[in-house]
Structure formats: C-alpha cells, structure tokens
Amino acid sequence: KVVTQKPAILTEQKGTSVTMDCNIEKDENKYVSWYKQIPNAAPQYVLRYYHSHSSPNQYGDGFSSSRFTSKAPSNIDYQLIISNVDVTDSAVYYCKTWDNTTAEYVSQ
C-alpha cells in the first residue's frame, strides 16, 4: 500500500483554515490516523477518522473538534482540516493507516 500526502509544504496566515490530503491507495480498513510532529519531539496523535462511524473523529490528548477535524471525500481519500490556524500548529503532519497485505502500519 502506498500512502501519498499533499501538499508537501503548506503556508497559511494566522486565523485561516488549512486542509491536508492523504490518499491510501487501497480501501481496506476505512480509517486513517493523523499525527503532528515538531522537530526533535515525539509524534503527537491528533485524531483517527473512521469512515463508516456515526462519530468518525476520535481525538488525541490536547486536540479537539473546535479546531481539528477530518473528512473522507472517498474510501481512499482523507483530509485533515485545521481551523483558526496558530503559530503553534507549525509542524510536520502525517497520516497513517494499516496495510492488510504486509500486516503493518504505513505512512508516507
């Protein structure tokens, strides 16, 4: 399974909204996890989006629906949306999902 994210670099002004895309190539598990990583720090779990759940977003500590959410335009395309962007949001964000074939998590 190949996970593809875009854009590679995203610059926005404070207070705006940003959207990051993640394509997981194959529809296997219907969920994607999003992580935030600041240089020289461990990744932080932001949220997991479950495609078929009535309440699809499950949040990590310190992240909430007031600013972070996710959508799935299709079974293989997922989005992380950050509203009211702040300087503290500056980081590398990546999505992760499960590959049934190799029985391991994959990310870009």
C-alpha positions as CSV (number, residue, x, y, z in Angstrom):
1,K,0.0,0.0,0.0
2,V,1.3,3.5,-0.9
3,V,0.3,6.5,1.2
4,T,0.5,9.8,-0.6
5,Q,0.2,13.2,1.1
6,K,-0.1,16.7,-0.4
7,P,0.8,19.4,-0.3
8,A,4.3,18.7,0.9
9,I,4.6,22.3,2.3
10,L,1.7,24.4,3.3
11,T,1.9,28.1,4.4
12,E,-1.1,29.9,5.8
13,Q,-1.8,33.1,7.7
14,K,-2.8,33.0,11.3
15,G,-6.6,32.6,11.8
16,T,-7.2,30.9,8.4
17,S,-8.1,27.3,7.7
18,V,-5.9,24.7,6.1
19,T,-6.6,21.3,4.6
20,M,-4.1,18.5,4.1
21,D,-4.9,15.5,1.9
22,C,-4.0,11.8,2.3
23,N,-4.5,9.1,-0.3
24,I,-4.2,5.5,1.0
25,E,-4.3,3.8,-2.5
26,K,-6.5,0.8,-1.3
27,D,-9.7,0.7,0.6
28,E,-9.0,-1.9,3.3
29,N,-9.8,-0.6,6.8
30,K,-11.7,2.6,6.4
31,Y,-9.7,4.6,8.8
32,V,-6.7,6.9,8.9
33,S,-4.8,8.3,11.9
34,W,-3.2,11.8,11.8
35,Y,-0.1,12.8,13.7
36,K,1.7,16.1,14.4
37,Q,5.5,16.1,14.8
38,I,7.6,19.0,15.9
39,P,11.4,18.7,15.2
40,N,13.2,16.8,17.9
41,A,10.0,15.7,19.6
42,A,7.9,12.5,19.5
43,P,4.9,12.5,17.2
44,Q,1.6,13.6,18.8
45,Y,-1.6,11.7,17.9
46,V,-4.1,14.2,16.6
47,L,-7.1,12.1,15.6
48,R,-8.3,9.0,13.9
49,Y,-11.0,9.2,11.3
50,Y,-13.3,6.2,10.9
51,H,-15.0,6.2,7.5
52,S,-18.2,4.4,8.5
53,H,-18.8,5.6,12.1
54,S,-21.6,8.0,13.1
55,S,-19.0,9.9,15.2
56,P,-16.0,9.4,12.9
57,N,-13.4,11.5,14.7
58,Q,-11.6,10.2,17.8
59,Y,-9.1,12.7,19.3
60,G,-5.8,12.5,21.0
61,D,-4.9,14.5,24.1
62,G,-4.8,18.2,23.6
63,F,-6.7,18.1,20.3
64,S,-10.4,18.8,19.9
65,S,-13.1,19.3,17.3
66,S,-13.1,23.0,17.9
67,R,-10.1,23.3,15.6
68,F,-9.2,19.9,14.2
69,T,-11.4,17.7,12.1
70,S,-11.2,15.2,9.3
71,K,-13.3,14.2,6.3
72,A,-13.2,11.4,3.7
73,P,-14.2,12.5,0.2
74,S,-13.9,8.9,-0.8
75,N,-12.9,5.5,0.6
76,I,-9.2,6.2,-0.2
77,D,-9.0,10.0,0.2
78,Y,-8.9,11.6,3.6
79,Q,-8.4,15.2,4.8
80,L,-7.2,16.8,7.9
81,I,-8.6,20.3,8.4
82,I,-7.2,22.8,10.9
83,S,-9.3,25.8,11.6
84,N,-8.1,29.2,13.1
85,V,-4.5,28.3,12.4
86,D,-2.0,29.4,15.0
87,V,1.8,29.5,15.1
88,T,1.7,26.5,17.5
89,D,0.3,24.5,14.6
90,S,3.6,24.7,12.7
91,A,4.8,21.1,12.4
92,V,5.0,18.1,10.1
93,Y,1.7,16.3,9.8
94,Y,1.4,12.8,8.5
95,C,-1.4,10.2,8.1
96,K,-1.0,6.5,8.9
97,T,-3.1,3.5,8.1
98,W,-3.0,-0.3,8.2
99,D,-1.8,-2.4,5.3
100,N,-3.6,-5.8,5.4
101,T,-1.1,-7.4,3.0
102,T,2.1,-6.7,5.0
103,A,0.3,-6.5,8.4
104,E,2.0,-3.3,9.3
105,Y,1.2,0.4,9.6
106,V,2.2,2.6,6.6
107,S,2.7,6.3,6.2
108,Q,4.4,8.4,3.6
